Structure formats: structure tokens, C-alpha cells
Amino acid sequence: MGHAQSPDILGQPWEAETITLPPDDEGPVVVTVVRRRAARPTGRAVLHVHGFADYFFHTEYAAWWLERGYDFYAVDLRKYGRSIRPHQTPTYVADLHEYFADLDVAWWRIVHRDAHDHVVLSGHSTGGLTVPLWADARQPPQLAGMVLNSPWFDLQGAPWMRTRVAGALLERLGRAHPHREIPRDVSGVYGRSLHVEHGGDWEYDLRWKPVESYPVRLGWLRAIRRGHAELHAGLSVLAPVLVLSSAATLHTVEMSDDAHTHDIVLDVPQIRRWTTSVGPHVTYVAIDGARHDLVLSRPEPRQRVYDALGRWSGAYLT
């Protein structure tokens, strides 16, 4: 397993380490671990995992942890962001457990190579589903807490999509035609609500986080639904968990002020419903006026996110 360390695209003192993993059916696979150290040596760290059609650029979120004495690490999972290679189908996996190898190599570096014994896992959206699945399977003793930002806990949309019949059909089609695209209309409102070129507040690489998202494929959605079923059956993440979401969902294809103050990607009631499936010690906080990626919200709700994070970390991470 090869690896290469270099300055990151975010600029010094951010570093990126590209780690070669065993190939899959598309060929060579890499994961990228991005790192920034706190001002003083510490045994505390955060490991953050991005969502779908996403990558790590959240330096303000990282700064919040760095100021509190945590070294900050983030992964760009295989086929995302810094880890996409020309021969690959971006974002595609046939099983969410494939990401366990990506998280294993990041965790080994944080805990064994860099000697951290108090690690907080952080996940957004699809990452917020993958992270608890990994933690439940691995039960790492160094896990001090978990922060899930709008985790993808169930399939949004019409109720028939969550029926047993629909699940059986997806299982069959996903196995037979894994790379077939699922037709869907992506309005691009969410992407436009974020990026500075479209009236948002954030600058990031639109090749890695496109306004129109990425295609969704049958085999990938099958993997997601299997992950949902695993979560719904109940996980045993024993560390304290904080689940954050917007206070409300809005289904819209039009840009409006409301698109900035609601989750326009996932259904908030589903997040609430399944929150306690993660483990026995879960805190849930709804943030009024927040976007889907809470730490990319407008300044006032974003401050409420950090206030909630501060209260929770003060109670459970000290």
C-alpha cells in the first residue's frame, strides 16, 4: 500500500496524503487524508467525512476544532474530490462497507502513527451514514464522540420508494445493472445556494462539487439502501453522538430566500426519526434557518450550529 505526502490545495499548513488501496473492478483506488495540526502537540483529533458529490474544503469548521486544541483530519473518500482518478466513475461504490478500508487507513494514521487517543468522528449527509456504520463495525477504543451533520438516515421522496416492493426491485436491478443511471431532475438550487458565483457564500472547486451534483446509479443506491437497513436495525455506537439538522425541509426547484434557510436535500423528519438508532447516547439539535450542510449556513444559523457544538463538546468531550 503506497502513500505520498504533499502540501494540500488548501495551502500551508494543510497537508494531503494520498494512500493507494487495493484496486477495485475499475482499477487502482486511492484515498486522500488531509491534515492540519493544532498550535500545540495534542492527543486529540477530529476525522471528518464529506457527503455525496462533495469533498473537504470546510476550513472554518476545521478552525473551530483547531482553536480548541484538536488536530484536524479529513478524508476525500475513493472516487471523490482529491481522490478521483480518470478511469473511475465518480462517487460509485457497490457497498458502503468498501469505505471501511478508506477509514481504516485514516484511523491508523491518526491513532497509531500520530498517537492520538481521543478522536471525534464527524460526518455530513452520506458521510453521516457511513461513519456510524464503520464505528459500529470497528468499535475503536479511541472514539471519544461523533458529530453527524444532516446524516442521510433514510430515502427522501415519495412513500412508495421506501416500500418492501421498491426495495426488492432495487435489489434486483442494482445487482443486474449496477452502473445504470437513475433518471432524475436536479434543479441545482442547492449548489447555487452555496457557491459564490451563484449568490452563495462559499468558494470551492465545482469540478469536485458540481452544482448539478453527479449521476446516481442503481448499484450505488442499492448500497445506500442496504446501509439504511443496517442503521434502522440499530447500531451500537457507545460514544456520545451529536446529530444536527436544519429545523425544516423545503422541496423546491426555485431559488428563493427559503432555499437558504431549509434543508432542501434531505427530509428532516427522517433524520429525527432514526437518530436514536445510532447508539444509546445521542443528542439531537435542530438549527432554525440552517442549510443542508449546517456549517455552510448563513452566519446567524451557522453561529447557532457552533453554539450547539460547543455546549455538547463541553458536556461530553472534556
C-alpha positions as CSV (number, residue, x, y, z in Angstrom):
1,M,0.0,0.0,0.0
2,G,1.7,3.2,-1.2
3,H,1.4,6.7,0.1
4,A,2.6,10.2,-0.8
5,Q,2.5,13.3,1.4
6,S,2.4,16.8,-0.1
7,P,1.1,20.3,0.6
8,D,-2.6,20.4,0.1
9,I,-4.6,22.5,-2.4
10,L,-5.9,24.5,0.7
11,G,-2.4,25.8,1.1
12,Q,0.1,25.6,4.0
13,P,-0.1,24.4,6.8
14,W,-2.6,21.9,5.3
15,E,-1.0,18.7,4.1
16,A,-2.5,15.9,1.9
17,E,-1.5,12.3,2.0
18,T,-2.6,10.1,-1.0
19,I,-2.8,6.4,0.0
20,T,-3.1,3.6,-2.5
21,L,-5.7,1.0,-1.7
22,P,-6.3,-2.4,-3.3
23,P,-7.8,-2.0,-6.8
24,D,-11.5,-2.5,-7.5
25,D,-13.1,-3.6,-10.7
26,E,-12.4,-0.2,-12.3
27,G,-8.7,-0.3,-11.5
28,P,-6.4,1.5,-9.0
29,V,-8.0,3.2,-6.0
30,V,-6.7,5.9,-3.7
31,V,-8.0,7.8,-0.6
32,T,-6.7,11.2,0.4
33,V,-6.2,12.2,4.1
34,V,-5.9,15.9,4.6
35,R,-4.4,17.2,7.9
36,R,-3.7,20.3,9.8
37,R,-2.1,20.3,13.3
38,A,-3.3,22.4,16.2
39,A,-1.0,25.1,17.6
40,R,0.3,22.7,20.4
41,P,1.0,19.0,20.4
42,T,-2.1,17.1,21.4
43,G,-3.6,13.6,21.8
44,R,-6.9,14.9,20.5
45,A,-8.1,14.8,16.9
46,V,-11.1,15.0,14.6
47,L,-11.7,12.9,11.5
48,H,-14.3,14.3,9.1
49,V,-16.1,12.5,6.2
50,H,-17.8,14.5,3.4
51,G,-21.2,13.8,1.7
52,F,-22.3,12.8,-1.8
53,A,-20.9,15.0,-4.7
54,D,-18.7,16.6,-2.1
55,Y,-15.1,16.9,-0.8
56,F,-13.3,18.6,2.1
57,F,-12.9,22.4,1.9
58,H,-14.6,23.3,5.2
59,T,-11.7,25.3,6.7
60,E,-13.9,27.3,9.1
61,Y,-15.3,24.1,10.6
62,A,-11.8,22.8,11.0
63,A,-10.7,26.1,12.6
64,W,-13.3,25.7,15.3
65,W,-11.7,22.4,16.3
66,L,-8.2,23.6,15.9
67,E,-8.8,26.5,18.2
68,R,-9.9,24.0,20.8
69,G,-6.7,22.1,20.6
70,Y,-7.7,19.3,18.2
71,D,-5.6,18.2,15.3
72,F,-7.9,18.1,12.3
73,Y,-8.0,15.4,9.6
74,A,-10.5,14.9,6.7
75,V,-10.8,12.2,4.1
76,D,-11.7,12.5,0.5
77,L,-13.0,9.0,0.0
78,R,-12.2,6.9,-3.0
79,K,-13.7,8.5,-6.3
80,Y,-14.4,11.8,-4.6
81,G,-12.6,15.2,-4.8
82,R,-8.8,14.8,-4.5
83,S,-9.2,11.0,-4.8
84,I,-11.0,10.9,-8.2
85,R,-8.9,9.3,-11.0
86,P,-9.6,9.5,-14.7
87,H,-10.5,5.8,-15.1
88,Q,-13.1,5.9,-12.3
89,T,-16.9,6.5,-12.1
90,P,-17.0,9.4,-9.6
91,T,-18.8,8.6,-6.3
92,Y,-19.5,5.0,-7.2
93,V,-19.3,2.1,-4.8
94,A,-21.4,-1.1,-4.8
95,D,-21.3,-1.4,-1.0
96,L,-20.8,1.3,1.7
97,H,-18.5,-1.2,3.5
98,E,-15.9,-0.5,0.7
99,Y,-15.3,2.8,2.5
100,F,-14.2,0.9,5.7
101,A,-10.8,0.4,4.1
102,D,-10.5,4.2,3.5
103,L,-11.5,5.0,7.1
104,D,-9.2,2.2,8.5
105,V,-6.1,3.7,6.9
106,A,-7.0,7.2,8.1
107,W,-7.7,5.9,11.6
108,W,-4.4,4.0,11.7
109,R,-2.5,7.2,10.9
110,I,-4.4,9.3,13.5
111,V,-4.2,6.8,16.3
112,H,-1.1,4.7,15.8
113,R,1.3,6.8,13.6
114,D,0.3,10.2,15.1
115,A,-0.5,9.0,18.6
116,H,-4.0,10.4,19.2
117,D,-6.0,8.6,21.9
118,H,-9.2,10.8,21.9
119,V,-10.7,11.1,18.4
120,V,-14.0,12.6,17.3
121,L,-15.6,11.3,14.1
122,S,-17.5,13.8,12.0
123,G,-19.7,13.0,9.1
124,H,-22.0,15.0,6.7
125,S,-25.0,13.6,4.8
126,T,-23.9,10.3,3.1
127,G,-20.7,10.5,5.3
128,G,-23.1,10.8,8.2
129,L,-24.5,7.3,7.3
130,T,-21.1,5.7,6.6
131,V,-19.3,7.0,9.7
132,P,-21.7,5.3,12.3
133,L,-21.7,2.0,10.2
134,W,-17.9,2.0,10.4
135,A,-17.8,2.9,14.1
136,D,-20.3,0.2,14.9
137,A,-18.3,-2.4,13.0
138,R,-14.9,-1.4,14.4
139,Q,-15.7,-0.2,17.9
140,P,-12.4,1.7,18.1
141,P,-11.5,2.3,21.8
142,Q,-10.1,5.8,20.9
143,L,-13.5,7.1,19.7
144,A,-14.4,9.9,22.1
145,G,-17.5,11.2,20.3
146,M,-19.3,11.6,17.0
147,V,-20.8,14.6,15.2
148,L,-23.3,14.0,12.4
149,N,-24.3,17.0,10.3
150,S,-27.6,16.2,8.4
151,P,-26.9,12.5,8.2
152,W,-28.6,10.6,5.4
153,F,-30.7,8.2,7.5
154,D,-33.5,7.3,5.1
155,L,-34.6,7.7,1.5
156,Q,-36.3,11.0,0.9
157,G,-39.2,11.3,-1.6
158,A,-42.5,9.6,-2.2
159,P,-43.5,6.9,0.3
160,W,-43.7,4.1,-2.3
161,M,-39.9,4.4,-2.7
162,R,-39.5,3.1,0.8
163,T,-41.8,0.1,0.4
164,R,-40.6,-3.5,0.5
165,V,-41.6,-4.0,-3.2
166,A,-39.5,-1.0,-4.2
167,G,-36.6,-2.3,-2.1
168,A,-36.8,-5.8,-3.7
169,L,-36.9,-4.2,-7.2
170,L,-33.9,-2.0,-6.5
171,E,-32.0,-5.0,-5.1
172,R,-32.6,-7.0,-8.3
173,L,-31.9,-4.1,-10.7
174,G,-28.9,-2.9,-8.7
175,R,-27.3,-6.3,-9.0
176,A,-28.1,-6.8,-12.7
177,H,-27.3,-3.2,-13.9
178,P,-25.2,-1.6,-11.2
179,H,-23.9,1.3,-13.4
180,R,-27.2,2.2,-15.0
181,E,-28.1,5.9,-14.2
182,I,-31.3,6.6,-12.5
183,P,-33.2,9.4,-14.3
184,R,-33.7,12.4,-12.0
185,D,-34.1,16.1,-12.3
186,V,-31.5,18.0,-10.3
187,S,-32.6,21.7,-10.1
188,G,-29.1,22.8,-9.0
189,V,-30.8,25.1,-6.4
190,Y,-28.7,23.6,-3.5
191,G,-25.4,24.1,-5.3
192,R,-26.4,27.6,-6.3
193,S,-27.4,28.4,-2.7
194,L,-23.8,27.7,-1.7
195,H,-21.3,28.8,-4.3
196,V,-20.2,32.5,-4.5
197,E,-20.7,32.6,-8.3
198,H,-24.4,31.9,-7.8
199,G,-25.2,34.0,-4.8
200,G,-23.9,31.8,-2.0
201,D,-21.1,32.4,0.5
202,W,-18.5,29.7,-0.4
203,E,-15.7,29.3,-2.8
204,Y,-14.9,25.7,-3.8
205,D,-14.0,23.6,-6.8
206,L,-17.1,23.0,-9.0
207,R,-15.4,20.0,-10.7
208,W,-15.5,18.2,-7.4
209,K,-18.7,19.6,-6.0
210,P,-20.8,20.3,-9.2
211,V,-23.9,22.5,-9.0
212,E,-25.9,19.8,-10.8
213,S,-24.4,17.0,-8.5
214,Y,-23.3,13.7,-10.0
215,P,-25.4,10.9,-11.6
216,V,-27.0,8.4,-9.3
217,R,-26.5,4.8,-10.3
218,L,-28.6,1.7,-9.4
219,G,-25.8,-0.2,-7.7
220,W,-24.9,2.8,-5.6
221,L,-28.5,3.4,-4.5
222,R,-28.7,-0.3,-3.6
223,A,-25.6,0.2,-1.4
224,I,-27.3,3.2,0.3
225,R,-30.5,1.3,1.0
226,R,-28.6,-1.6,2.5
227,G,-26.8,1.0,4.7
228,H,-30.1,2.4,5.7
229,A,-31.4,-1.0,6.6
230,E,-28.3,-1.7,8.8
231,L,-28.9,1.6,10.6
232,H,-32.6,1.0,11.0
233,A,-31.9,-2.4,12.6
234,G,-30.0,-0.5,15.3
235,L,-26.3,0.2,15.8
236,S,-24.2,0.3,19.0
237,V,-22.0,3.3,18.8
238,L,-21.2,3.7,22.5
239,A,-19.5,7.1,22.4
240,P,-21.6,10.3,22.8
241,V,-23.2,11.3,19.5
242,L,-24.4,14.7,18.4
243,V,-26.9,14.8,15.5
244,L,-27.5,18.2,13.9
245,S,-30.1,19.1,11.3
246,S,-31.9,22.1,9.9
247,A,-35.2,22.7,11.6
248,A,-37.3,22.1,8.5
249,T,-37.2,20.7,5.0
250,L,-38.3,22.5,1.8
251,H,-38.8,20.8,-1.5
252,T,-38.2,23.4,-4.2
253,V,-36.8,23.8,-7.7
254,E,-36.8,27.6,-7.5
255,M,-34.2,29.8,-5.9
256,S,-35.7,31.8,-3.1
257,D,-34.7,33.1,0.4
258,D,-36.3,29.9,1.8
259,A,-33.8,27.8,-0.1
260,H,-31.1,29.3,2.1
261,T,-32.9,28.6,5.4
262,H,-34.1,25.0,5.0
263,D,-32.7,21.6,4.2
264,I,-33.6,21.3,0.5
265,V,-31.8,17.9,0.1
266,L,-33.0,15.6,2.8
267,D,-36.2,15.1,4.9
268,V,-35.6,16.5,8.4
269,P,-38.4,14.3,10.0
270,Q,-36.5,11.2,8.8
271,I,-33.3,12.4,10.4
272,R,-35.2,12.9,13.7
273,R,-36.9,9.5,13.4
274,W,-33.8,7.4,13.1
275,T,-31.4,9.5,15.2
276,T,-31.6,7.1,18.2
277,S,-30.7,4.1,16.0
278,V,-27.0,5.2,16.2
279,G,-26.5,4.2,19.8
280,P,-27.5,4.6,23.4
281,H,-26.2,8.2,23.9
282,V,-27.5,10.6,21.3
283,T,-28.2,14.3,21.4
284,Y,-30.3,15.8,18.7
285,V,-30.4,19.6,17.9
286,A,-32.4,21.2,15.1
287,I,-30.9,24.5,13.9
288,D,-33.5,27.1,12.7
289,G,-32.6,28.6,9.4
290,A,-29.8,26.2,8.5
291,R,-28.9,24.8,5.2
292,H,-28.4,21.0,4.5
293,D,-24.7,21.3,5.2
294,L,-25.1,23.2,8.5
295,V,-21.6,24.6,8.6
296,L,-22.2,26.2,5.2
297,S,-25.3,28.0,6.5
298,R,-25.7,31.8,6.6
299,P,-23.8,33.5,9.5
300,E,-26.6,33.6,12.2
301,P,-27.7,29.9,11.9
302,R,-24.1,28.9,11.5
303,Q,-23.3,30.5,14.8
304,R,-26.1,28.5,16.4
305,V,-24.5,25.4,15.0
306,Y,-21.2,26.2,16.7
307,D,-23.0,27.2,19.9
308,A,-24.7,23.8,19.9
309,L,-21.4,22.1,19.1
310,G,-19.8,24.0,22.0
311,R,-22.4,23.0,24.5
312,W,-22.3,19.4,23.5
313,S,-18.5,19.1,23.4
314,G,-18.3,21.0,26.8
315,A,-20.6,18.4,28.3
316,Y,-19.3,15.2,26.8
317,L,-15.7,15.7,25.4
318,T,-13.9,17.4,28.3
